[in-house]
Amino acid sequence: MFAVVKTGGKQYKVAQGDTFQVEKLDAEAGKSIDLNEVLMLCDNGKVTMGAPFVAGASVTAEVVAQERTGKLIIFKKKRRQNYRRKFNHRQSFTVLKVTAIKAK
C-alpha cells in the first residue's frame, strides 16, 4: 500500500516504513503527526483518486528529526561594474517516518 500526500506545497509518494524529508513542520522529534491531504491511495492494485483529496484517508508519521541542509552560497556579480554580493542560505527541513496509512 502506498499513498501520495501533499505537504509544504509538494507531493510525496510514501509507503509504510518510508523515511522522507519535507518542508519544516512545527513538531518536536519523537512526536506523531497526521498528514490529511492524501491525493491518492493504492492498495494492492486498487487505486483511489481524490478530488482533490481522498475523503477519510490520512497518513500517520513520526517526526525523526529537525535538520538543516548544507550551506548554499549565492553570488551575484555584474561585470565591469564593481558589483559583487555574496550571501549564504541554509534551508530547514523535517525528517518523517511513515508509521501507518489509513483509508476511510
N, CA, C and O atoms as CSV, one atom per row, in Angstrom:
chain,resi,resn,atom,element,x,y,z
A,1,MET,N,N,0.852,-1.175,0.000
A,1,MET,CA,C,0.000,0.000,0.000
A,1,MET,C,C,0.893,1.231,0.000
A,1,MET,O,O,1.868,1.310,0.748
A,2,PHE,N,N,0.544,2.196,-0.854
A,2,PHE,CA,C,1.249,3.467,-0.842
A,2,PHE,C,C,0.244,4.588,-1.023
A,2,PHE,O,O,-0.899,4.370,-1.425
A,3,ALA,N,N,0.703,5.799,-0.715
A,3,ALA,CA,C,-0.151,6.978,-0.826
A,3,ALA,C,C,0.674,8.134,-1.374
A,3,ALA,O,O,1.899,8.166,-1.251
A,4,VAL,N,N,-0.031,9.077,-1.979
A,4,VAL,CA,C,0.588,10.325,-2.420
A,4,VAL,C,C,0.009,11.422,-1.536
A,4,VAL,O,O,-1.196,11.674,-1.553
A,5,VAL,N,N,0.887,12.079,-0.754
A,5,VAL,CA,C,0.436,13.118,0.172
A,5,VAL,C,C,1.000,14.465,-0.257
A,5,VAL,O,O,2.027,14.546,-0.931
A,6,LYS,N,N,0.300,15.520,0.153
A,6,LYS,CA,C,0.736,16.877,-0.151
A,6,LYS,C,C,1.050,17.577,1.156
A,6,LYS,O,O,0.214,17.612,2.060
A,7,THR,N,N,2.243,18.133,1.265
A,7,THR,CA,C,2.624,18.935,2.419
A,7,THR,C,C,3.709,19.915,1.992
A,7,THR,O,O,4.612,19.561,1.234
A,8,GLY,N,N,3.617,21.118,2.470
A,8,GLY,CA,C,4.603,22.139,2.137
A,8,GLY,C,C,4.593,22.530,0.672
A,8,GLY,O,O,5.611,22.984,0.148
A,9,GLY,N,N,3.440,22.359,-0.013
A,9,GLY,CA,C,3.354,22.711,-1.412
A,9,GLY,C,C,3.972,21.697,-2.350
A,9,GLY,O,O,4.091,21.958,-3.547
A,10,LYS,N,N,4.369,20.540,-1.831
A,10,LYS,CA,C,4.986,19.493,-2.647
A,10,LYS,C,C,4.239,18.186,-2.439
A,10,LYS,O,O,3.508,18.035,-1.460
A,11,GLN,N,N,4.419,17.241,-3.355
A,11,GLN,CA,C,3.766,15.950,-3.273
A,11,GLN,C,C,4.820,14.867,-3.076
A,11,GLN,O,O,5.903,14.923,-3.660
A,12,TYR,N,N,4.485,13.869,-2.235
A,12,TYR,CA,C,5.413,12.794,-1.919
A,12,TYR,C,C,4.691,11.462,-2.022
A,12,TYR,O,O,3.571,11.318,-1.532
A,13,LYS,N,N,5.329,10.494,-2.655
A,13,LYS,CA,C,4.808,9.133,-2.706
A,13,LYS,C,C,5.442,8.377,-1.543
A,13,LYS,O,O,6.664,8.246,-1.478
A,14,VAL,N,N,4.604,7.875,-0.615
A,14,VAL,CA,C,5.114,7.237,0.589
A,14,VAL,C,C,4.457,5.878,0.793
A,14,VAL,O,O,3.321,5.655,0.375
A,15,ALA,N,N,5.176,4.986,1.433
A,15,ALA,CA,C,4.668,3.687,1.845
A,15,ALA,C,C,5.009,3.521,3.323
A,15,ALA,O,O,5.801,4.285,3.875
A,16,GLN,N,N,4.411,2.526,3.954
A,16,GLN,CA,C,4.658,2.326,5.382
A,16,GLN,C,C,6.126,1.967,5.611
A,16,GLN,O,O,6.675,1.095,4.938
A,17,GLY,N,N,6.751,2.651,6.569
A,17,GLY,CA,C,8.153,2.427,6.887
A,17,GLY,C,C,9.109,3.356,6.155
A,17,GLY,O,O,10.299,3.373,6.468
A,18,ASP,N,N,8.623,4.129,5.188
A,18,ASP,CA,C,9.481,5.053,4.437
A,18,ASP,C,C,9.911,6.232,5.300
A,18,ASP,O,O,9.162,6.686,6.166
A,19,THR,N,N,11.119,6.722,5.056
A,19,THR,CA,C,11.621,7.935,5.680
A,19,THR,C,C,11.826,8.966,4.580
A,19,THR,O,O,12.451,8.674,3.561
A,20,PHE,N,N,11.298,10.179,4.782
A,20,PHE,CA,C,11.421,11.203,3.761
A,20,PHE,C,C,11.519,12.580,4.400
A,20,PHE,O,O,11.168,12.765,5.565
A,21,GLN,N,N,12.009,13.557,3.609
A,21,GLN,CA,C,12.206,14.927,4.082
A,21,GLN,C,C,11.116,15.825,3.517
A,21,GLN,O,O,10.784,15.754,2.334
A,22,VAL,N,N,10.560,16.679,4.389
A,22,VAL,CA,C,9.546,17.648,3.960
A,22,VAL,C,C,9.970,19.033,4.419
A,22,VAL,O,O,10.921,19.181,5.186
A,23,GLU,N,N,9.254,20.048,3.941
A,23,GLU,CA,C,9.492,21.402,4.427
A,23,GLU,C,C,9.267,21.438,5.929
A,23,GLU,O,O,8.533,20.602,6.457
A,24,LYS,N,N,9.871,22.371,6.620
A,24,LYS,CA,C,9.840,22.418,8.086
A,24,LYS,C,C,8.419,22.440,8.637
A,24,LYS,O,O,7.587,23.251,8.229
A,25,LEU,N,N,8.161,21.525,9.578
A,25,LEU,CA,C,6.886,21.449,10.292
A,25,LEU,C,C,7.131,21.780,11.759
A,25,LEU,O,O,8.212,21.514,12.285
A,26,ASP,N,N,6.136,22.357,12.419
A,26,ASP,CA,C,6.260,22.697,13.833
A,26,ASP,C,C,5.910,21.488,14.695
A,26,ASP,O,O,4.766,21.334,15.124
A,27,ALA,N,N,6.888,20.640,14.944
A,27,ALA,CA,C,6.709,19.464,15.796
A,27,ALA,C,C,8.092,19.033,16.277
A,27,ALA,O,O,9.077,19.129,15.546
A,28,GLU,N,N,8.145,18.555,17.528
A,28,GLU,CA,C,9.422,18.104,18.067
A,28,GLU,C,C,9.699,16.665,17.634
A,28,GLU,O,O,8.786,15.930,17.258
A,29,ALA,N,N,10.969,16.280,17.694
A,29,ALA,CA,C,11.359,14.919,17.350
A,29,ALA,C,C,10.692,13.942,18.312
A,29,ALA,O,O,10.634,14.183,19.518
A,30,GLY,N,N,10.193,12.844,17.768
A,30,GLY,CA,C,9.517,11.839,18.568
A,30,GLY,C,C,8.005,11.973,18.564
A,30,GLY,O,O,7.303,11.030,18.928
A,31,LYS,N,N,7.494,13.118,18.161
A,31,LYS,CA,C,6.043,13.330,18.113
A,31,LYS,C,C,5.460,12.674,16.862
A,31,LYS,O,O,6.162,12.434,15.880
A,32,SER,N,N,4.161,12.393,16.924
A,32,SER,CA,C,3.451,11.809,15.799
A,32,SER,C,C,2.533,12.865,15.185
A,32,SER,O,O,1.870,13.612,15.904
A,33,ILE,N,N,2.498,12.922,13.852
A,33,ILE,CA,C,1.635,13.885,13.176
A,33,ILE,C,C,0.801,13.160,12.125
A,33,ILE,O,O,1.179,12.091,11.644
A,34,ASP,N,N,-0.342,13.756,11.774
A,34,ASP,CA,C,-1.204,13.220,10.728
A,34,ASP,C,C,-1.122,14.122,9.508
A,34,ASP,O,O,-1.228,15.343,9.617
A,35,LEU,N,N,-0.934,13.515,8.352
A,35,LEU,CA,C,-0.968,14.228,7.086
A,35,LEU,C,C,-2.306,13.885,6.441
A,35,LEU,O,O,-2.496,12.773,5.948
A,36,ASN,N,N,-3.239,14.846,6.445
A,36,ASN,CA,C,-4.603,14.579,5.995
A,36,ASN,C,C,-4.825,14.872,4.523
A,36,ASN,O,O,-5.857,14.484,3.975
A,37,GLU,N,N,-3.903,15.536,3.874
A,37,GLU,CA,C,-4.066,15.877,2.470
A,37,GLU,C,C,-3.526,14.740,1.600
A,37,GLU,O,O,-2.435,14.834,1.036
A,38,VAL,N,N,-4.313,13.665,1.504
A,38,VAL,CA,C,-3.943,12.485,0.718
A,38,VAL,C,C,-4.566,12.626,-0.668
A,38,VAL,O,O,-5.788,12.706,-0.795
A,39,LEU,N,N,-3.740,12.656,-1.696
A,39,LEU,CA,C,-4.210,12.844,-3.067
A,39,LEU,C,C,-4.586,11.533,-3.735
A,39,LEU,O,O,-5.479,11.505,-4.581
A,40,MET,N,N,-3.906,10.426,-3.362
A,40,MET,CA,C,-4.149,9.140,-3.987
A,40,MET,C,C,-3.774,8.019,-3.042
A,40,MET,O,O,-2.813,8.137,-2.283
A,41,LEU,N,N,-4.527,6.930,-3.084
A,41,LEU,CA,C,-4.217,5.714,-2.329
A,41,LEU,C,C,-4.157,4.551,-3.293
A,41,LEU,O,O,-4.963,4.478,-4.221
A,42,CYS,N,N,-3.227,3.647,-3.097
A,42,CYS,CA,C,-3.147,2.430,-3.892
A,42,CYS,C,C,-2.991,1.266,-2.924
A,42,CYS,O,O,-2.005,1.184,-2.191
A,43,ASP,N,N,-3.974,0.366,-2.927
A,43,ASP,CA,C,-3.964,-0.780,-2.025
A,43,ASP,C,C,-4.106,-2.051,-2.843
A,43,ASP,O,O,-5.206,-2.398,-3.271
A,44,ASN,N,N,-2.990,-2.751,-3.063
A,44,ASN,CA,C,-2.955,-3.998,-3.833
A,44,ASN,C,C,-3.578,-3.838,-5.215
A,44,ASN,O,O,-4.383,-4.672,-5.630
A,45,GLY,N,N,-3.222,-2.800,-5.913
A,45,GLY,CA,C,-3.716,-2.568,-7.264
A,45,GLY,C,C,-5.017,-1.791,-7.339
A,45,GLY,O,O,-5.408,-1.369,-8.427
A,46,LYS,N,N,-5.694,-1.587,-6.229
A,46,LYS,CA,C,-6.936,-0.803,-6.209
A,46,LYS,C,C,-6.565,0.654,-5.945
A,46,LYS,O,O,-6.106,1.000,-4.857
A,47,VAL,N,N,-6.768,1.497,-6.948
A,47,VAL,CA,C,-6.358,2.893,-6.865
A,47,VAL,C,C,-7.563,3.758,-6.541
A,47,VAL,O,O,-8.616,3.634,-7.168
A,48,THR,N,N,-7.399,4.647,-5.543
A,48,THR,CA,C,-8.431,5.608,-5.176
A,48,THR,C,C,-7.858,7.005,-5.370
A,48,THR,O,O,-6.875,7.384,-4.733
A,49,MET,N,N,-8.490,7.764,-6.263
A,49,MET,CA,C,-8.052,9.125,-6.531
A,49,MET,C,C,-8.941,10.100,-5.780
A,49,MET,O,O,-10.141,9.865,-5.639
A,50,GLY,N,N,-8.365,11.187,-5.299
A,50,GLY,CA,C,-9.124,12.203,-4.608
A,50,GLY,C,C,-9.510,13.327,-5.545
A,50,GLY,O,O,-8.926,13.504,-6.614
A,51,ALA,N,N,-10.519,14.089,-5.116
A,51,ALA,CA,C,-10.937,15.239,-5.908
A,51,ALA,C,C,-11.147,16.426,-4.994
A,51,ALA,O,O,-12.312,16.713,-4.721
A,52,PRO,N,N,-10.180,17.142,-4.496
A,52,PRO,CA,C,-8.743,16.932,-4.686
A,52,PRO,C,C,-8.134,15.947,-3.687
A,52,PRO,O,O,-7.052,15.418,-3.941
A,53,PHE,N,N,-8.810,15.684,-2.540
A,53,PHE,CA,C,-8.249,14.786,-1.540
A,53,PHE,C,C,-9.162,13.582,-1.342
A,53,PHE,O,O,-10.369,13.662,-1.568
A,54,VAL,N,N,-8.571,12.461,-0.917
A,54,VAL,CA,C,-9.342,11.260,-0.625
A,54,VAL,C,C,-10.022,11.457,0.721
A,54,VAL,O,O,-9.358,11.729,1.721
A,55,ALA,N,N,-11.336,11.321,0.750
A,55,ALA,CA,C,-12.111,11.554,1.974
A,55,ALA,C,C,-11.814,10.477,3.012
A,55,ALA,O,O,-11.865,9.284,2.714
A,56,GLY,N,N,-11.505,10.908,4.225
A,56,GLY,CA,C,-11.276,9.983,5.336
A,56,GLY,C,C,-9.909,9.340,5.369
A,56,GLY,O,O,-9.622,8.582,6.295
A,57,ALA,N,N,-9.058,9.607,4.402
A,57,ALA,CA,C,-7.730,8.994,4.373
A,57,ALA,C,C,-6.727,9.891,5.077
A,57,ALA,O,O,-6.834,11.117,5.034
A,58,SER,N,N,-5.751,9.269,5.724
A,58,SER,CA,C,-4.680,10.024,6.370
A,58,SER,C,C,-3.431,9.164,6.463
A,58,SER,O,O,-3.493,7.935,6.426
A,59,VAL,N,N,-2.313,9.830,6.583
A,59,VAL,CA,C,-1.022,9.164,6.763
A,59,VAL,C,C,-0.466,9.626,8.097
A,59,VAL,O,O,-0.320,10.825,8.333
A,60,THR,N,N,-0.155,8.678,8.968
A,60,THR,CA,C,0.426,8.988,10.264
A,60,THR,C,C,1.937,8.807,10.159
A,60,THR,O,O,2.428,7.778,9.695
A,61,ALA,N,N,2.658,9.833,10.601
A,61,ALA,CA,C,4.112,9.799,10.513
A,61,ALA,C,C,4.721,10.269,11.832
A,61,ALA,O,O,4.130,11.066,12.560
A,62,GLU,N,N,5.900,9.763,12.115
A,62,GLU,CA,C,6.642,10.153,13.313
A,62,GLU,C,C,7.754,11.105,12.900
A,62,GLU,O,O,8.444,10.867,11.910
A,63,VAL,N,N,7.926,12.179,13.656
A,63,VAL,CA,C,8.992,13.139,13.377
A,63,VAL,C,C,10.301,12.543,13.885
A,63,VAL,O,O,10.467,12.313,15.082
A,64,VAL,N,N,11.226,12.297,12.964
A,64,VAL,CA,C,12.518,11.714,13.327
A,64,VAL,C,C,13.478,12.803,13.776
A,64,VAL,O,O,14.155,12.653,14.793
A,65,ALA,N,N,13.543,13.906,13.021
A,65,ALA,CA,C,14.497,14.972,13.346
A,65,ALA,C,C,14.098,16.273,12.668
A,65,ALA,O,O,13.374,16.282,11.672
A,66,GLN,N,N,14.585,17.363,13.226
A,66,GLN,CA,C,14.510,18.690,12.621
A,66,GLN,C,C,15.940,19.052,12.232
A,66,GLN,O,O,16.797,19.191,13.104
A,67,GLU,N,N,16.207,19.204,10.944
A,67,GLU,CA,C,17.576,19.423,10.488
A,67,GLU,C,C,17.646,20.597,9.523
A,67,GLU,O,O,16.632,21.204,9.180
A,68,ARG,N,N,18.869,20.904,9.091
A,68,ARG,CA,C,19.104,21.957,8.101
A,68,ARG,C,C,20.011,21.418,7.008
A,68,ARG,O,O,20.871,20.574,7.258
A,69,THR,N,N,19.810,21.914,5.803
A,69,THR,CA,C,20.635,21.484,4.678
A,69,THR,C,C,22.035,22.078,4.798
A,69,THR,O,O,22.312,22.884,5.687
A,70,GLY,N,N,22.891,21.673,3.902
A,70,GLY,CA,C,24.219,22.266,3.844
A,70,GLY,C,C,24.135,23.699,3.365
A,70,GLY,O,O,23.095,24.131,2.868
A,71,LYS,N,N,25.210,24.431,3.510
A,71,LYS,CA,C,25.217,25.845,3.161
A,71,LYS,C,C,25.209,26.018,1.650
A,71,LYS,O,O,25.992,25.396,0.931
A,72,LEU,N,N,24.314,26.870,1.188
A,72,LEU,CA,C,24.270,27.266,-0.214
A,72,LEU,C,C,24.848,28.667,-0.323
A,72,LEU,O,O,24.513,29.544,0.474
A,73,ILE,N,N,25.707,28.879,-1.298
A,73,ILE,CA,C,26.316,30.183,-1.493
A,73,ILE,C,C,25.663,30.846,-2.700
A,73,ILE,O,O,25.621,30.274,-3.789
A,74,ILE,N,N,25.160,32.048,-2.495
A,74,ILE,CA,C,24.554,32.839,-3.555
A,74,ILE,C,C,25.525,33.972,-3.868
A,74,ILE,O,O,25.850,34.776,-2.995
A,75,PHE,N,N,25.981,34.033,-5.103
A,75,PHE,CA,C,26.956,35.050,-5.500
A,75,PHE,C,C,26.413,35.811,-6.691
A,75,PHE,O,O,26.108,35.218,-7.727
A,76,LYS,N,N,26.290,37.118,-6.550
A,76,LYS,CA,C,25.811,37.980,-7.620
A,76,LYS,C,C,26.966,38.854,-8.096
A,76,LYS,O,O,27.773,39.344,-7.306
A,77,LYS,N,N,27.018,39.032,-9.413
A,77,LYS,CA,C,28.096,39.857,-9.970
A,77,LYS,C,C,27.630,40.489,-11.267
A,77,LYS,O,O,26.947,39.856,-12.072
A,78,LYS,N,N,28.005,41.738,-11.459
A,78,LYS,CA,C,27.792,42.414,-12.731
A,78,LYS,C,C,29.168,42.807,-13.251
A,78,LYS,O,O,29.899,43.547,-12.593
A,79,ARG,N,N,29.506,42.322,-14.399
A,79,ARG,CA,C,30.856,42.564,-14.898
A,79,ARG,C,C,31.082,44.035,-15.230
A,79,ARG,O,O,30.192,44.748,-15.694
A,80,ARG,N,N,32.311,44.447,-14.971
A,80,ARG,CA,C,32.774,45.817,-15.221
A,80,ARG,C,C,32.009,46.880,-14.437
A,80,ARG,O,O,32.069,48.056,-14.795
A,81,GLN,N,N,31.299,46.507,-13.392
A,81,GLN,CA,C,30.543,47.479,-12.610
A,81,GLN,C,C,30.995,47.542,-11.150
A,81,GLN,O,O,30.456,48.324,-10.367
A,82,ASN,N,N,31.977,46.727,-10.784
A,82,ASN,CA,C,32.446,46.624,-9.400
A,82,ASN,C,C,31.286,46.267,-8.451
A,82,ASN,O,O,31.197,46.779,-7.335
A,83,TYR,N,N,30.407,45.378,-8.927
A,83,TYR,CA,C,29.254,44.947,-8.131
A,83,TYR,C,C,29.400,43.468,-7.826
A,83,TYR,O,O,29.345,42.629,-8.725
A,84,ARG,N,N,29.586,43.156,-6.556
A,84,ARG,CA,C,29.703,41.769,-6.116
A,84,ARG,C,C,28.980,41.625,-4.786
A,84,ARG,O,O,29.216,42.419,-3.876
A,85,ARG,N,N,28.112,40.641,-4.650
A,85,ARG,CA,C,27.395,40.362,-3.400
A,85,ARG,C,C,27.450,38.867,-3.132
A,85,ARG,O,O,27.253,38.050,-4.031
A,86,LYS,N,N,27.719,38.527,-1.889
A,86,LYS,CA,C,27.805,37.121,-1.511
A,86,LYS,C,C,26.874,36.881,-0.325
A,86,LYS,O,O,26.968,37.565,0.693
A,87,PHE,N,N,25.990,35.922,-0.459
A,87,PHE,CA,C,25.047,35.562,0.595
A,87,PHE,C,C,25.140,34.074,0.868
A,87,PHE,O,O,25.614,33.305,0.031
A,88,ASN,N,N,24.679,33.671,2.059
A,88,ASN,CA,C,24.600,32.259,2.429
A,88,ASN,C,C,23.162,31.925,2.785
A,88,ASN,O,O,22.387,32.800,3.172
A,89,HIS,N,N,22.814,30.652,2.651
A,89,HIS,CA,C,21.458,30.225,2.987
A,89,HIS,C,C,21.475,28.758,3.406
A,89,HIS,O,O,22.125,27.927,2.771
A,90,ARG,N,N,20.751,28.451,4.483
A,90,ARG,CA,C,20.558,27.066,4.918
A,90,ARG,C,C,19.072,26.854,5.128
A,90,ARG,O,O,18.449,27.549,5.931
A,91,GLN,N,N,18.498,25.892,4.409
A,91,GLN,CA,C,17.068,25.620,4.484
A,91,GLN,C,C,16.794,24.601,5.587
A,91,GLN,O,O,17.494,23.594,5.696
A,92,SER,N,N,15.775,24.864,6.403
A,92,SER,CA,C,15.362,23.921,7.440
A,92,SER,C,C,14.391,22.903,6.852
A,92,SER,O,O,13.593,23.232,5.975
A,93,PHE,N,N,14.463,21.658,7.341
A,93,PHE,CA,C,13.537,20.630,6.899
A,93,PHE,C,C,13.258,19.664,8.039
A,93,PHE,O,O,13.968,19.648,9.045
A,94,THR,N,N,12.217,18.859,7.871
A,94,THR,CA,C,11.796,17.882,8.866
A,94,THR,C,C,11.909,16.493,8.254
A,94,THR,O,O,11.501,16.284,7.112
A,95,VAL,N,N,12.455,15.547,8.998
A,95,VAL,CA,C,12.562,14.174,8.547
A,95,VAL,C,C,11.403,13.393,9.178
A,95,VAL,O,O,11.246,13.383,10.399
A,96,LEU,N,N,10.592,12.738,8.335
A,96,LEU,CA,C,9.427,11.988,8.803
A,96,LEU,C,C,9.592,10.510,8.466
A,96,LEU,O,O,10.208,10.153,7.462
A,97,LYS,N,N,9.028,9.649,9.329
A,97,LYS,CA,C,8.965,8.219,9.076
A,97,LYS,C,C,7.505,7.788,9.120
A,97,LYS,O,O,6.827,8.011,10.123
A,98,VAL,N,N,7.020,7.183,8.065
A,98,VAL,CA,C,5.616,6.787,7.960
A,98,VAL,C,C,5.374,5.588,8.854
A,98,VAL,O,O,6.058,4.571,8.742
A,99,THR,N,N,4.382,5.710,9.755
A,99,THR,CA,C,4.036,4.598,10.638
A,99,THR,C,C,2.764,3.894,10.212
A,99,THR,O,O,2.628,2.689,10.425
A,100,ALA,N,N,1.821,4.622,9.611
A,100,ALA,CA,C,0.568,3.993,9.186
A,100,ALA,C,C,-0.085,4.783,8.071
A,100,ALA,O,O,0.030,6.008,8.011
A,101,ILE,N,N,-0.771,4.073,7.187
A,101,ILE,CA,C,-1.591,4.684,6.144
A,101,ILE,C,C,-3.012,4.198,6.374
A,101,ILE,O,O,-3.283,2.998,6.331
A,102,LYS,N,N,-3.920,5.140,6.618
A,102,LYS,CA,C,-5.298,4.777,6.939
A,102,LYS,C,C,-6.219,5.213,5.815
A,102,LYS,O,O,-6.181,6.362,5.377
A,103,ALA,N,N,-7.048,4.284,5.350
A,103,ALA,CA,C,-8.114,4.634,4.403
A,103,ALA,C,C,-9.373,4.885,5.222
A,103,ALA,O,O,-9.356,4.761,6.446
A,104,LYS,N,N,-10.457,5.235,4.554
A,104,LYS,CA,C,-11.683,5.563,5.289
A,104,LYS,C,C,-12.290,4.432,6.027
A,104,LYS,O,O,-13.322,4.601,6.676
